C-alpha cells in the first residue's frame, strides 16, 4: 500500500459492458464471473434458509455454553485493576507537561466523583466511528476539561463476544496512566445500552493521517516517534502484556507532538518468562510470520509489527503486499522487503533486524544476538533518559488552536451530528447486563479533589 491522497477516477462504460460479457450462469442459476465458476459453492438442491437457521442454533448453543458460568468475565482476577499496583520507576509525572493558562492543553486530571455518568458530559463532536460505536469529543460540564469518550454498543460487544477484550482494554488503559507514551484512562461508566471509556483527548491526529499528508517521514521524525513507541512497548512487555495491534492508526499525537499508543482491545495479559499465546489475531499487514503459521508466540510479534510501522514511516509504503489476504500472508512469510537507496545504512539495518522472520534473532527479542534495540546505531542520536522524561522536543508540533479544533480528524466524522446510536428495545431487554458487572471505574491516580 502506498500512502497518498485518494484520486477520483471515472469508471469507463466499456468496463461495465465487459463485466456483463464475462458473466456466467451456473446450473442453479447463480450468476458469477466466468473465471469465478470453480470458486462458486454448489448450492443446487440446498435450502439456504434452513442452513442459516441451523448455524444460528449452533452459535446460540455455543454462546450459552460459554456464558453458563455464574460469574461474569468482569470477575476474572486477570481483568481486575489493582489499585496497589507498583509504581513504575519512570520519573514521568503529569505536572511535567501541564501548561498553566494554555487553553489548548488537554485535561490531565478528572475531578473526584463517586461515579460518572452520561449526564456529567456535554458531547461536542464525532472524532471517529466504526461497527463498535463512536469516539466523541466531550466537555465535563461546568469545567473547561475536554476528553475523548469511546462509546461502545453493548449489543455489538456481546454479539462479537468481546466482553473479555473490553475488560482487558480497560485494565491496560488504567495501567497506561503510569507511562507517558500510552493513552490514559480517566474513568469508565455504563448505561443500559452503552459502555463509555473517558480518555485523554489527543487532538494531534494519528500517524496514518500524517503519513498520508507527508508521504513519508524524515529519518529524524521517524526515529523520534519510533523511540517513544519503543518506550511504550517495553513498558507493556515488562508488565507481561503483548500488544498485538501496533499500526499507524493506533499511534496518536498529543497537542505537543508526542506519541500515545492507543486501542488495547487485542492485548494478551500475563505472558511472562516461557508463557506464550497462540490466538490468530491482529491487522493482516502487521502480523508476524509466527502468528500466520499458527505457532505459539510471545512479545516478539510486537517487534515485527514495529518493524512494519517503522518501514512505513521511512519509506511511505508497506513492506509486504498481495492482491488478497492469502498472497499477503505468503509475502510476509517468504519475501524479502525492498530497501531503497535513499534511506541510510542505519535505517536499513534496523528494518532488516526487525523484519527478521526467525523471531529468536529479531531485534527487540530478549535473547536477540543483536542486543537491546535501544542500542542500535539508528537510535544513537536519542538520549533515552531525556526521552523517558518527555524532555526531547518533538520534530513536529500539531497546529492546534483550541480544544474544538478537529483539523487532524476525518471531516466525514467531525461533520456528523453528535448522537448515540439507539439500540432496539427488544435487543436491550434480552441483553445479559451481568456480563458488564463492575465495569464502572474512576482512575485514582489522576483525580482532583
Helices and strands as residue ranges (DSSP letters): H 13-21, E 23-25, E 31-33, G 34-39, H 48-66, G 73-75, G 77-79, G 94-96, E 110-111, G 118-120, E 121-130, E 133-140, E 146-153, H 154-159, H 163-176, E 185-190, E 194-200, H 207-214, H 219-238, G 248-250, E 251-253, E 259-261, G 284-286, H 289-292, H 300-315, H 325-334, H 345-354, G 373-375, G 377-379, H 384-388, H 411-414, H 425-430, G 433-436, E 441-442, G 444-446, E 447-448
